[in-house]
Amino acid sequence: MQKNFKPHPNSFKNTFCVFNEVLPEAIEGLKIQFASKAGSTYYYTEAGMYRVSNHWGRLANSKWRLVAREPETPLKTKIGFAAWSEFYPDNSEEKLYYIEANYDKNTVTYQHKNNPEYNKKAILRTSFETTKRIKQIRNLQQLTSWAKYFNYDDITGLRKQIIEELIYTEKTLDEIKREI
């Protein structure tokens, strides 16, 4: 029988967390401990939280992201798990976030500075600054019209060069483009 573990009600306010998708077997035998008005259900354990939801990202006053399994499950509703130690504080004033680009998958995301994998090389930014840079990086990844102003042999290399500067320096996109 499941021991009834209950976190403090304000534990999740203003937090950032990355959940990892798990299969339904992970919550078999667990009791729903909270159901939101939006339809998400929550299971609390000593180790962490399971969340069953069809929506992830910005939630009220928190940023909770789901990393999907590979290969991705076809269901719209996903089950995510995060250890209690993976909930980090969030606010709009502090420089809490850094950006990561995955060149193989052509994606970009942000992480919290308390993430144990942070190597302290990427520049920390506020959530607003991070969002702005991510939008610029996605445009570089998905569009080609910006490249017509450059003399280049390899657009992939050019993209990477600009994206790396956006992640690892304080230079603006215009400054980076002028220097190339």
C-alpha positions in Angstrom: 0.0 0.0 0.0 1.2 3.5 -0.9 2.4 5.7 2.0 0.5 9.0 1.7 3.3 11.5 1.0 2.1 15.1 0.7 4.4 18.1 -0.1 3.8 21.6 1.2 1.0 23.3 -0.9 3.3 26.1 -1.9 6.2 23.8 -2.9 5.5 24.2 -6.6 4.8 27.9 -6.9 7.3 29.8 -9.0 9.3 26.7 -10.0 11.1 25.4 -13.1 11.2 21.7 -13.6 11.9 19.2 -16.4 9.9 16.0 -16.2 10.9 12.9 -18.0 8.1 10.9 -19.7 7.5 7.5 -18.2 5.2 4.6 -19.1 1.8 4.0 -17.4 3.2 1.1 -15.4 5.1 3.7 -13.3 1.9 4.9 -11.6 0.1 1.6 -11.3 -1.0 1.2 -7.7 -0.5 4.9 -6.9 -3.3 7.0 -5.6 -4.2 10.3 -7.3 -3.4 13.0 -4.7 -4.5 16.1 -6.6 -6.5 16.8 -9.7 -6.3 20.2 -11.3 -9.2 22.1 -12.9 -7.4 21.7 -16.2 -7.6 17.9 -16.0 -4.0 17.1 -14.9 -3.6 14.5 -12.1 -0.7 14.3 -9.6 0.8 11.5 -7.7 3.3 12.3 -4.9 5.9 9.8 -3.7 8.9 10.1 -1.4 11.1 10.3 -4.5 9.2 12.9 -6.5 6.1 13.7 -8.4 4.3 12.0 -11.3 2.1 14.3 -13.4 -0.4 13.0 -16.0 -1.4 15.8 -18.4 -2.1 16.7 -22.0 -0.5 20.1 -21.6 3.1 21.1 -20.5 5.1 24.3 -20.5 3.9 27.4 -18.6 1.5 26.5 -15.8 0.1 29.3 -13.8 3.2 30.6 -12.1 5.6 27.8 -13.0 7.5 26.5 -16.0 7.3 22.7 -16.3 8.5 20.9 -19.4 8.3 17.3 -20.5 11.1 15.4 -22.2 9.3 12.8 -24.3 10.4 9.2 -24.6 12.2 8.1 -27.7 10.5 6.8 -29.8 7.7 9.1 -28.8 4.6 7.6 -27.5 1.5 8.3 -29.7 -0.8 9.4 -26.8 -1.6 13.1 -26.3 -1.7 12.6 -22.6 1.7 12.0 -21.2 3.0 10.9 -17.8 6.0 12.7 -16.5 8.2 12.1 -13.4 10.5 14.6 -11.6 12.5 14.1 -8.4 11.9 16.7 -5.7 15.5 17.8 -6.1 14.7 18.8 -9.7 12.3 21.6 -8.9 14.2 24.9 -9.1 13.2 28.4 -8.1 11.9 30.7 -10.9 11.3 34.5 -11.1 11.5 37.1 -13.8 14.2 39.3 -12.3 17.2 36.9 -11.8 19.5 35.5 -14.4 18.5 31.8 -13.9 18.5 30.3 -17.4 20.9 29.2 -20.0 20.3 28.0 -23.6 21.1 24.6 -25.1 21.1 23.8 -28.8 20.9 20.3 -30.2 22.3 20.5 -33.7 21.5 16.9 -34.5 17.8 17.3 -33.8 17.8 21.0 -34.8 16.2 22.1 -31.5 16.9 24.6 -28.9 15.7 24.8 -25.3 16.6 26.4 -22.0 17.7 25.0 -18.7 18.0 26.3 -15.1 21.4 27.3 -13.7 20.8 24.8 -10.8 20.8 21.9 -13.3 23.8 19.7 -12.2 24.7 19.4 -15.9 25.3 23.2 -16.3 29.0 23.7 -17.3 29.0 27.4 -16.5 30.0 28.3 -20.1 26.6 29.4 -21.5 25.6 32.9 -20.5 22.9 33.1 -17.8 19.9 35.3 -18.7 16.5 36.3 -17.3 13.5 34.4 -18.6 12.6 37.3 -20.9 16.1 37.5 -22.4 16.2 33.7 -22.7 12.9 33.7 -24.6 14.1 36.4 -27.0 17.3 34.5 -27.8 15.5 31.2 -28.3 13.2 32.9 -30.8 16.2 34.2 -32.7 17.9 30.8 -32.7 14.7 29.0 -33.9 14.5 31.5 -36.8 18.1 30.7 -37.7 17.4 27.0 -37.5 14.1 27.0 -39.5 14.6 29.8 -42.0 17.1 30.4 -44.8 16.2 33.9 -45.9 18.5 35.5 -43.4 21.5 33.7 -45.0 21.3 35.5 -48.4 23.3 38.4 -46.9 26.3 36.2 -46.2 29.0 34.7 -48.4 29.2 31.1 -47.2 29.8 27.6 -48.5 28.0 25.7 -45.7 24.8 27.1 -44.2 24.9 24.5 -41.4 28.3 25.8 -40.3 27.2 29.4 -40.5 24.1 28.6 -38.5 26.1 26.9 -35.8 28.6 29.8 -35.6 25.9 32.3 -35.1 23.9 30.2 -32.6 27.1 29.5 -30.6 27.7 33.3 -30.3 24.0 33.8 -29.2 24.4 31.1 -26.5 28.0 31.9 -25.2 28.2 35.7 -25.5 26.3 38.8 -24.7 26.6 40.0 -28.3 23.3 41.0 -30.0 22.3 39.1 -33.2 23.1 42.3 -35.2 26.6 42.5 -33.7 27.2 38.8 -34.5 26.0 39.2 -38.1 28.2 42.3 -38.6 31.3 40.5 -37.4 30.8 37.6 -39.8 
